[in-house]
Amino acid sequence: MSERARALIDAIRNDPAIPCTRPWTSLEERSLVGDWQVCCFTPTILGVIRKNQDTDLLTLWNNEAVTGIRRAFIEGSFGRHCPPDCPILVRKREREPDHTDFYDYDPAEYGTFGAEFRENRERVLDSITNRRLRVDSFPVRLKLHPSNICNLDCRMCNLDKRLRDEVGEGWLRNMRRLLPYLEEIVVFGGEPFACPTTRGIVFGGEIARYPQVHFSTITNGAILDGRILERLKGMRLGWFSFSLDSCDPETYPKIRVNAEYARTFANIERFVRARDTGDIRIRKINALFVIQALNYREVSRFIEWAHDLSIDPVFSLVTGTPELLGPIGDVRERIEAGIGTADRLGLTSAAADLRSLLRALPHYERKLRRQKQYFRVFKIIGRDRVVSFFQRHNTLKQAVRKIMGI
């Protein structure tokens, strides 16, 4: 990249007054019904553009909602938009650079990218450095949620897989319009490789027209076999996050219902070998672990397994269920043990994740106590009916969650 861009990125990463760049860099489709945000960690909705609407996505990019988020970040009052345990904020506080804000490119290769990409990136950096509320740049990160289609029925998942809304031409046109400016496109779901729309985006040749674009995704890995891996070769990959929740052959199929342990873990090991041999170009591989009743005793074991493969374990607490309320004390001890394991193995990011969860546990426990009461109502109405309703009315769900504090 240019020397100026390099200097600006370094300055932004080292400036404690800039806790996060997402309000200037990212647009994310957070649900099947078209809610758009700047980040998965903030509940603030920029607006709703449904998949069959012919609406320009960039109508959201300088609207009142996003400029309000930018103003809050500039004034240091971003706490009303962002949870304190957000891993991006945690890394910044602990002076660990966030290398997912902007990707580092080889200077010689950077010069071969399209002028529109390079010029836009400079404008983005200028907007962040000068704390602009309204920007004349395009987002450099786009995250898409084409469908809820999935091959598994995980026990903690609240996606209604019966919802199969088709994307329209306007949705695809928005993606195509932004591709020349992107350094990363993230596609998730559902299971991306089970979704025809996602496969069309990834393997249809459009991303390949823009060699600066990284493809990143969240996948369960169950169908990421040798044939899909072969098609990923030659692509520029950002990060792949494998949703696993266990490396134990007995626990894994109880959580990841309909998945075959041997097949999934063979797929992951094949993927890792391709990284190690240089057959695929990828920045980072993560292994996701949602701490829940069936697996909380396995935190340290999962860290050791991930370390052996040189991938990064990422932890979160299960939502939508009060199941950890009973063993919450034991959960705390297992997280503390996991921190010790991560520190011993030099996995600073995993240790930071777990420390963040440890700090969040008192608030989380209070949420569980409230949820226990609400779930009595769910049982009366029918949990499936409640989940299905909120899948189609996500904005209302956000309002209800805010009121109830869950």
ZANUDO-181733 format. One line per field, with one value per residue (C-alpha): residue in three letters; x, y, z; residue number from 1. Coordinates in nm, 3 decimals. Each point is the difference from the previous one (the first is absolute). Layout:
rest <- (Ala;...)
east <- (X;...)
north <- (Y;...)
up <- (Z;...)
nr <- (NUM;...)
END
This chain:
rest <- (Met;Ser;Glu;Arg;Ala;Arg;Ala;Leu;Ile;Asp;Ala;Ile;Arg;Asn;Asp;Pro;Ala;Ile;Pro;Cys;Thr;Arg;Pro;Trp;Thr;Ser;Leu;Glu;Glu;Arg;Ser;Leu;Val;Gly;Asp;Trp;Gln;Val;Cys;Cys;Phe;Thr;Pro;Thr;Ile;Leu;Gly;Val;Ile;Arg;Lys;Asn;Gln;Asp;Thr;Asp;Leu;Leu;Thr;Leu;Trp;Asn;Asn;Glu;Ala;Val;Thr;Gly;Ile;Arg;Arg;Ala;Phe;Ile;Glu;Gly;Ser;Phe;Gly;Arg;His;Cys;Pro;Pro;Asp;Cys;Pro;Ile;Leu;Val;Arg;Lys;Arg;Glu;Arg;Glu;Pro;Asp;His;Thr;Asp;Phe;Tyr;Asp;Tyr;Asp;Pro;Ala;Glu;Tyr;Gly;Thr;Phe;Gly;Ala;Glu;Phe;Arg;Glu;Asn;Arg;Glu;Arg;Val;Leu;Asp;Ser;Ile;Thr;Asn;Arg;Arg;Leu;Arg;Val;Asp;Ser;Phe;Pro;Val;Arg;Leu;Lys;Leu;His;Pro;Ser;Asn;Ile;Cys;Asn;Leu;Asp;Cys;Arg;Met;Cys;Asn;Leu;Asp;Lys;Arg;Leu;Arg;Asp;Glu;Val;Gly;Glu;Gly;Trp;Leu;Arg;Asn;Met;Arg;Arg;Leu;Leu;Pro;Tyr;Leu;Glu;Glu;Ile;Val;Val;Phe;Gly;Gly;Glu;Pro;Phe;Ala;Cys;Pro;Thr;Thr;Arg;Gly;Ile;Val;Phe;Gly;Gly;Glu;Ile;Ala;Arg;Tyr;Pro;Gln;Val;His;Phe;Ser;Thr;Ile;Thr;Asn;Gly;Ala;Ile;Leu;Asp;Gly;Arg;Ile;Leu;Glu;Arg;Leu;Lys;Gly;Met;Arg;Leu;Gly;Trp;Phe;Ser;Phe;Ser;Leu;Asp;Ser;Cys;Asp;Pro;Glu;Thr;Tyr;Pro;Lys;Ile;Arg;Val;Asn;Ala;Glu;Tyr;Ala;Arg;Thr;Phe;Ala;Asn;Ile;Glu;Arg;Phe;Val;Arg;Ala;Arg;Asp;Thr;Gly;Asp;Ile;Arg;Ile;Arg;Lys;Ile;Asn;Ala;Leu;Phe;Val;Ile;Gln;Ala;Leu;Asn;Tyr;Arg;Glu;Val;Ser;Arg;Phe;Ile;Glu;Trp;Ala;His;Asp;Leu;Ser;Ile;Asp;Pro;Val;Phe;Ser;Leu;Val;Thr;Gly;Thr;Pro;Glu;Leu;Leu;Gly;Pro;Ile;Gly;Asp;Val;Arg;Glu;Arg;Ile;Glu;Ala;Gly;Ile;Gly;Thr;Ala;Asp;Arg;Leu;Gly;Leu;Thr;Ser;Ala;Ala;Ala;Asp;Leu;Arg;Ser;Leu;Leu;Arg;Ala;Leu;Pro;His;Tyr;Glu;Arg;Lys;Leu;Arg;Arg;Gln;Lys;Gln;Tyr;Phe;Arg;Val;Phe;Lys;Ile;Ile;Gly;Arg;Asp;Arg;Val;Val;Ser;Phe;Phe;Gln;Arg;His;Asn;Thr;Leu;Lys;Gln;Ala;Val;Arg;Lys;Ile;Met;Gly;Ile)
east <- (0.000;0.110;0.225;-0.270;-0.263;0.243;0.073;-0.369;-0.095;0.278;-0.108;-0.365;0.093;0.214;-0.240;-0.197;-0.253;-0.110;-0.136;-0.140;-0.020;-0.319;-0.230;0.221;0.084;-0.279;-0.355;-0.151;-0.327;-0.086;-0.311;-0.214;-0.248;0.255;0.115;0.330;0.260;0.366;0.102;-0.139;0.075;-0.215;-0.380;-0.047;-0.190;0.091;-0.310;-0.190;0.047;-0.176;0.150;-0.264;0.013;0.162;0.156;0.350;0.193;0.201;-0.309;0.100;0.365;-0.041;-0.342;-0.082;0.057;0.353;0.108;-0.130;0.222;0.299;-0.069;-0.015;0.335;0.155;-0.134;0.095;-0.362;-0.013;-0.105;-0.364;0.063;0.262;0.015;0.307;0.101;0.020;0.323;0.100;-0.019;0.171;0.293;0.033;0.002;0.266;0.205;-0.029;-0.027;-0.315;0.136;-0.353;-0.071;0.212;0.189;0.371;0.088;0.336;0.096;0.086;-0.327;-0.200;0.106;-0.166;-0.343;-0.262;0.037;-0.358;0.090;0.323;-0.151;-0.305;0.218;0.194;-0.328;-0.113;0.326;-0.034;-0.358;0.109;0.308;-0.200;-0.301;-0.250;-0.370;-0.099;0.236;0.061;0.139;-0.151;0.017;0.295;-0.170;-0.334;-0.169;-0.294;-0.263;-0.161;-0.206;-0.062;0.058;0.206;0.087;0.005;-0.245;0.226;-0.159;0.062;-0.084;-0.302;-0.009;-0.329;0.124;-0.349;0.053;0.145;-0.041;0.156;0.235;-0.106;0.189;0.029;0.180;0.244;0.049;0.093;0.266;0.138;0.013;0.213;0.235;0.256;0.054;0.006;0.295;-0.227;-0.337;-0.140;-0.286;-0.168;-0.341;-0.108;0.272;0.152;0.111;-0.352;-0.152;-0.026;0.012;0.322;0.161;-0.091;0.161;0.317;0.055;-0.184;0.308;-0.109;0.232;0.288;-0.030;0.131;0.325;0.021;-0.319;0.030;-0.280;-0.077;-0.272;-0.142;-0.055;-0.071;0.253;-0.220;-0.023;0.324;0.149;0.285;-0.213;-0.087;0.357;0.120;-0.227;0.138;0.356;0.116;-0.246;0.116;-0.144;-0.028;-0.117;-0.200;-0.176;-0.097;-0.300;0.076;-0.070;0.186;0.288;-0.129;-0.149;-0.279;-0.096;0.029;-0.295;-0.223;0.047;0.048;-0.300;0.019;0.376;0.252;0.298;0.253;-0.103;-0.004;0.335;0.157;-0.122;0.156;0.331;0.008;-0.067;0.279;0.244;-0.085;0.087;0.326;0.108;-0.100;-0.275;-0.239;0.071;-0.173;0.065;-0.151;-0.192;-0.222;-0.178;-0.320;-0.114;-0.335;0.020;-0.316;-0.123;0.138;0.353;0.110;0.229;0.194;0.132;0.364;-0.005;-0.135;0.278;0.264;-0.158;-0.008;0.359;0.118;-0.143;0.124;-0.351;-0.162;-0.272;-0.273;-0.245;-0.345;-0.284;-0.318;-0.298;-0.373;-0.002;0.055;0.167;0.328;-0.171;0.027;0.370;0.109;0.259;0.157;-0.012;0.202;0.262;0.028;0.047;0.271;0.171;-0.027;0.172;0.286;0.024;-0.008;0.267;0.222;-0.029;0.051;-0.349;-0.046;-0.316;-0.177;0.108;-0.136;-0.330;-0.039;0.096;-0.266;-0.258;0.111;-0.062;-0.338;-0.116;-0.176;-0.209;-0.054;-0.125;-0.253;-0.121;-0.042;-0.220;-0.226;-0.001;-0.111;-0.320;-0.054;0.044;-0.301;-0.202;0.171;-0.114;-0.359;0.002;0.235;0.367;0.003;-0.280;0.183;0.331;-0.165;-0.182;0.316;0.194;-0.235;-0.023;0.359;-0.031;-0.280;0.216;0.279;-0.246;-0.139;0.350;0.094;-0.309;0.049;0.375;0.075)
north <- (0.000;0.363;0.145;0.251;-0.272;-0.204;0.297;0.084;-0.358;-0.021;0.332;-0.111;-0.330;0.173;0.284;-0.081;0.267;-0.220;-0.312;-0.152;0.081;-0.193;0.306;0.124;-0.332;-0.258;-0.083;-0.323;-0.172;-0.148;-0.203;-0.160;0.289;0.262;0.176;0.179;0.098;0.104;-0.290;-0.320;0.122;0.313;-0.036;0.340;-0.051;0.234;-0.092;-0.286;-0.095;-0.323;-0.245;0.057;0.382;0.205;0.245;0.144;-0.131;0.321;0.191;-0.136;0.106;0.363;-0.013;0.129;-0.337;-0.056;0.363;-0.028;-0.303;0.184;0.301;-0.224;-0.152;0.342;0.131;-0.315;-0.084;-0.318;-0.204;0.052;-0.185;-0.258;-0.258;0.034;-0.360;0.056;-0.179;0.289;0.246;-0.244;-0.044;0.377;0.050;-0.266;0.161;-0.302;0.131;-0.091;-0.129;-0.063;0.374;0.027;-0.279;0.042;-0.051;-0.048;0.345;-0.133;-0.192;0.294;0.209;-0.248;0.038;0.225;0.374;0.023;-0.238;0.179;0.348;-0.099;-0.160;0.326;0.191;-0.244;0.049;0.377;-0.011;-0.194;0.214;0.323;-0.135;0.069;-0.059;-0.008;-0.176;0.004;-0.354;-0.344;-0.275;-0.237;-0.287;-0.157;-0.278;-0.184;-0.238;-0.158;-0.268;-0.214;-0.320;-0.246;-0.368;-0.032;0.046;0.126;-0.008;0.370;0.142;0.230;0.040;-0.099;-0.211;-0.007;0.361;-0.011;0.354;0.038;0.288;0.241;0.176;0.317;-0.193;-0.146;0.339;0.153;-0.268;0.047;0.376;-0.025;-0.280;0.232;0.182;-0.297;-0.161;-0.261;-0.159;-0.224;-0.241;-0.192;-0.145;-0.280;-0.216;0.195;-0.303;-0.148;0.318;0.027;0.382;-0.007;-0.253;0.220;0.304;-0.184;-0.220;0.195;0.197;0.347;0.015;-0.124;0.313;0.204;-0.157;0.218;-0.151;-0.255;-0.253;-0.083;-0.213;-0.182;-0.369;-0.316;-0.184;-0.306;0.025;0.188;-0.303;-0.037;0.116;0.332;0.041;-0.046;0.285;0.228;-0.040;0.311;0.222;0.261;-0.116;0.220;-0.211;-0.317;-0.057;-0.362;-0.028;-0.314;0.044;-0.318;-0.218;-0.297;-0.279;-0.061;0.360;0.139;-0.190;0.083;0.371;-0.009;-0.219;-0.185;0.056;-0.284;0.058;-0.192;0.169;0.354;-0.025;-0.166;0.298;0.245;-0.185;-0.006;0.374;0.067;-0.215;0.201;0.316;-0.149;-0.115;0.328;-0.159;0.265;0.363;0.083;0.256;-0.176;-0.311;0.014;-0.273;0.124;-0.133;0.107;-0.080;-0.189;-0.268;-0.293;0.130;0.252;-0.259;-0.030;0.358;-0.084;-0.313;0.199;0.257;-0.273;-0.161;0.333;0.077;-0.332;0.104;0.361;0.141;0.253;-0.106;0.262;-0.021;0.137;-0.074;-0.168;0.233;-0.054;-0.254;0.014;-0.343;0.122;0.158;-0.314;-0.078;0.366;-0.039;-0.300;0.187;0.279;-0.246;-0.163;0.340;0.088;-0.331;0.075;0.334;-0.181;-0.249;0.276;0.201;-0.306;-0.070;0.362;0.041;0.364;0.053;-0.300;0.112;0.349;-0.150;-0.203;0.288;0.207;-0.275;-0.023;0.372;-0.035;-0.294;0.203;0.186;-0.324;-0.172;0.277;-0.043;-0.374;0.061;0.225;-0.248;-0.277;0.196;0.083;-0.361;-0.096;0.224;-0.157;-0.342;0.122;0.164;-0.247;0.077;-0.086;0.247;0.275;-0.062;-0.011;0.328;0.184;-0.142;0.195;0.307;0.049;0.373;-0.073;-0.273;0.253;0.236;-0.277;-0.115;0.357;0.046;-0.335;0.037;-0.333)
up <- (0.000;-0.026;0.267;0.090;0.045;0.208;0.227;0.044;0.086;0.259;0.151;0.021;0.163;0.260;0.078;0.319;-0.096;-0.293;0.172;-0.320;-0.371;-0.088;-0.027;-0.286;-0.164;0.029;-0.100;0.129;-0.078;0.335;-0.072;-0.263;0.012;-0.105;0.317;-0.067;0.259;0.004;0.223;0.148;0.354;-0.013;0.004;-0.169;-0.326;-0.286;-0.196;-0.161;-0.365;-0.080;-0.245;-0.267;0.021;-0.274;0.249;-0.017;0.300;0.016;0.114;0.342;-0.019;0.110;0.161;0.348;0.167;-0.127;0.047;0.356;0.057;-0.149;0.221;0.308;-0.090;-0.056;0.332;0.193;0.084;-0.210;0.305;-0.092;-0.326;0.098;0.281;0.227;-0.070;-0.377;-0.102;-0.230;0.289;0.235;-0.239;-0.037;0.378;0.037;-0.280;-0.225;-0.359;-0.191;-0.330;-0.126;-0.031;-0.315;-0.168;-0.064;-0.367;-0.164;-0.140;-0.346;-0.025;0.139;-0.298;-0.237;0.158;-0.160;0.049;0.132;0.284;0.093;-0.020;0.205;0.267;0.035;0.040;0.271;0.190;-0.037;0.135;0.309;0.064;-0.031;0.195;-0.277;0.070;-0.367;-0.236;-0.375;0.003;-0.044;0.265;-0.036;0.181;-0.090;0.194;-0.155;0.138;-0.309;0.175;0.308;-0.198;0.204;-0.004;0.381;0.288;0.278;0.343;0.082;-0.346;-0.022;-0.378;-0.158;-0.289;-0.150;-0.111;-0.351;-0.128;-0.343;-0.074;-0.271;-0.276;0.212;0.275;-0.253;-0.165;0.336;0.045;-0.352;0.041;0.314;-0.112;-0.169;0.331;0.237;0.165;0.159;-0.063;0.273;-0.074;0.280;0.088;0.053;-0.147;-0.291;-0.200;0.021;-0.147;-0.382;0.014;0.201;-0.230;-0.294;0.164;0.100;-0.303;-0.270;-0.103;0.114;0.302;-0.215;-0.217;0.294;0.123;0.312;0.148;0.279;0.043;0.364;0.154;0.299;-0.077;0.196;-0.219;-0.038;-0.380;-0.067;-0.171;-0.248;-0.295;0.165;0.119;-0.358;-0.112;0.273;-0.125;-0.179;0.187;0.250;0.334;0.306;0.294;0.037;0.330;0.061;0.235;0.201;0.374;0.086;-0.116;0.198;-0.217;0.252;0.075;-0.353;-0.160;0.297;-0.072;-0.378;-0.077;-0.337;-0.026;-0.021;0.228;-0.212;-0.324;0.139;0.173;-0.303;-0.205;0.246;0.011;-0.382;-0.005;0.249;-0.199;-0.312;0.192;0.126;-0.346;-0.166;-0.212;0.128;0.092;0.327;0.269;0.299;0.107;0.308;0.195;0.165;0.335;0.147;0.372;0.099;0.237;-0.201;-0.056;0.264;0.161;-0.329;-0.033;0.076;-0.215;-0.295;0.040;-0.008;-0.308;-0.186;0.101;-0.142;-0.340;0.026;-0.019;0.231;0.244;0.043;0.290;0.073;0.242;-0.117;-0.045;-0.013;0.284;0.378;0.004;0.154;0.301;0.213;-0.059;-0.027;0.277;-0.173;-0.331;0.161;0.120;-0.344;-0.165;0.251;-0.073;-0.371;0.049;0.169;-0.288;-0.262;0.185;0.030;-0.373;-0.100;-0.148;0.100;-0.205;0.158;0.346;-0.070;-0.122;0.317;0.229;-0.172;0.065;0.361;0.048;-0.168;0.214;0.277;-0.259;-0.192;0.315;0.059;-0.359;0.057;0.302;-0.208;-0.286;0.232;0.063;-0.367;-0.104;0.211;-0.232;-0.305;0.116;0.021;-0.344;-0.166;-0.046;-0.372;-0.068;0.193;-0.178;-0.342;0.066;0.100;-0.295;-0.225;0.225;0.107;0.073;0.247;0.153;0.061;0.171;0.222;0.095;0.094;0.215;0.174;0.030;-0.162)
nr <- (1;2;3;4;5;6;7;8;9;10;11;12;13;14;15;16;17;18;19;20;21;22;23;24;25;26;27;28;29;30;31;32;33;34;35;36;37;38;39;40;41;42;43;44;45;46;47;48;49;50;51;52;53;54;55;56;57;58;59;60;61;62;63;64;65;66;67;68;69;70;71;72;73;74;75;76;77;78;79;80;81;82;83;84;85;86;87;88;89;90;91;92;93;94;95;96;97;98;99;100;101;102;103;104;105;106;107;108;109;110;111;112;113;114;115;116;117;118;119;120;121;122;123;124;125;126;127;128;129;130;131;132;133;134;135;136;137;138;139;140;141;142;143;144;145;146;147;148;149;150;151;152;153;154;155;156;157;158;159;160;161;162;163;164;165;166;167;168;169;170;171;172;173;174;175;176;177;178;179;180;181;182;183;184;185;186;187;188;189;190;191;192;193;194;195;196;197;198;199;200;201;202;203;204;205;206;207;208;209;210;211;212;213;214;215;216;217;218;219;220;221;222;223;224;225;226;227;228;229;230;231;232;233;234;235;236;237;238;239;240;241;242;243;244;245;246;247;248;249;250;251;252;253;254;255;256;257;258;259;260;261;262;263;264;265;266;267;268;269;270;271;272;273;274;275;276;277;278;279;280;281;282;283;284;285;286;287;288;289;290;291;292;293;294;295;296;297;298;299;300;301;302;303;304;305;306;307;308;309;310;311;312;313;314;315;316;317;318;319;320;321;322;323;324;325;326;327;328;329;330;331;332;333;334;335;336;337;338;339;340;341;342;343;344;345;346;347;348;349;350;351;352;353;354;355;356;357;358;359;360;361;362;363;364;365;366;367;368;369;370;371;372;373;374;375;376;377;378;379;380;381;382;383;384;385;386;387;388;389;390;391;392;393;394;395;396;397;398;399;400;401;402;403;404;405;406)
END
